[in-house]
Amino acid sequence: MKNAVHTDTFNDASTGALRDASTNALPARKKPGAPLMMVPFREVRHFQPEDSLYCEPINVRGQEYEWTIPAHRHEGLHQFQLLTEGSAWATLDGEPVQITAPAALMVAPGVVHGFVYDRSSVGQQVTVPTASLRAWLGGATALDAQLRQSIHVAQSSHGGDLHECEELFASLFREFAQSRPGRAEALNAHALVLALWFLRHAATAPGVQRQQAIKDTLVQRYRTLLEAHFRQQRPLAFYADALAITADHLSRTCRATTGESALALMHDRVALEARRLLAHAPGSVIDIARALGFEDPGHFSRFFSKRIGQSPSAYRSSIASGLVRAP
């Protein structure tokens, strides 16, 4: 049985309320290799129009779901979590991550994530629209690039700094619980400082995604464009024109910075999304091919087989049988 994993963020036209819809998703693994089961995940709604973010203790959803949070994804949300007591097994795009308190975690948008907590766990979680974070950063390209990676900050490597993180969470939660003048502006300011705390640790915190450091500004801008357009099958010339450079220059810069050409980076992003959809979405291979901009399903199958080493159908069967870890 396959259920859809689709999460989106939007502003309700009538109330302005921020919504985070997470439905029909997979629970996290208790340990690497444990099987995944399908369970429903209730939609989360933010009803206060002035709230540009949402805060809650982890035990709210933990107790409701018996401390197993189903795996899901957010296309337009960043989530920041602080664990002050207990521990958890997390899965982030199929990678198991053990989190032991005190620890902090930033989950980037698009990452399929879930948790299995120890029942004694205590902590807090803040959900912020990614578009708001980018606006608050004012176009700082290097920081914007760091927003695309999830960040795990552990006690072993940043013990002292975690006390500062705890203070930031506490200040934000106090403001969220009150109704003082300027509440929305204060919440935005607190959220920005919290995000900056994570971004300052991006270079030294152990990464939860397999990705190389992005140092070149041009490559950062290219990756941002890719994230917006990779489903549309745009040619490399489209990205080069948008960056006001030649396609050759873009490819040389990508290879020098990441070890891969610009086209390879594009194909990597499409292949990752294809793996996510095949693992978690209910649609047929033809539906997934169309969702990724392939007019010819045969072209998609050849593309996927070349990149992954299996046909889409074989890959989906390998996921179902446990031979391949779901992203």
SULQUIWO-V825076 format. One record per residue. NEAR is the number of other ideal C-beta (glycine too) atoms within 8 Angstrom. Layout:
((NEAR) (NEAR))
//
This chain:
((3) (7) (10) (10) (14) (8) (13) (8) (12) (6) (6) (8) (3) (4) (6) (7) (12) (12) (11) (14) (9) (13) (11) (8) (15) (16) (14) (15) (14) (7) (7) (5) (5) (7) (5) (9) (6) (8) (9) (7) (11) (7) (8) (10) (7) (10) (6) (6) (7) (6) (12) (11) (14) (10) (10) (8) (8) (14) (8) (8) (9) (12) (8) (7) (12) (5) (11) (12) (14) (14) (15) (13) (14) (16) (9) (10) (13) (15) (12) (16) (13) (13) (18) (9) (8) (12) (11) (12) (14) (14) (14) (13) (11) (9) (10) (9) (10) (8) (13) (8) (13) (10) (13) (13) (14) (12) (12) (11) (10) (7) (11) (17) (15) (16) (10) (12) (13) (8) (7) (6) (16) (11) (13) (12) (12) (14) (13) (14) (12) (12) (7) (12) (14) (9) (7) (10) (12) (5) (5) (7) (9) (8) (10) (13) (11) (10) (14) (9) (10) (13) (14) (13) (14) (11) (10) (4) (9) (11) (8) (6) (10) (13) (7) (9) (13) (11) (8) (12) (13) (8) (9) (14) (10) (8) (12) (10) (5) (7) (3) (7) (3) (6) (11) (9) (7) (10) (14) (12) (8) (12) (16) (11) (9) (14) (16) (9) (12) (13) (11) (6) (12) (10) (5) (6) (12) (6) (10) (11) (11) (4) (7) (5) (5) (11) (5) (9) (7) (10) (13) (13) (10) (14) (12) (11) (11) (12) (10) (6) (10) (11) (9) (6) (6) (7) (4) (11) (7) (9) (16) (12) (7) (7) (11) (4) (8) (6) (11) (6) (9) (16) (12) (8) (12) (15) (11) (6) (10) (9) (5) (8) (8) (14) (8) (9) (14) (12) (10) (10) (11) (12) (12) (10) (11) (13) (11) (14) (12) (13) (12) (14) (13) (5) (9) (5) (12) (8) (9) (15) (14) (10) (9) (13) (8) (11) (5) (7) (10) (6) (10) (15) (12) (8) (12) (14) (11) (6) (9) (9) (4) (9) (8) (15) (7) (8) (14) (11) (8) (10) (12) (6) (6) (7) (5) (7) (5) (10) (9))
//
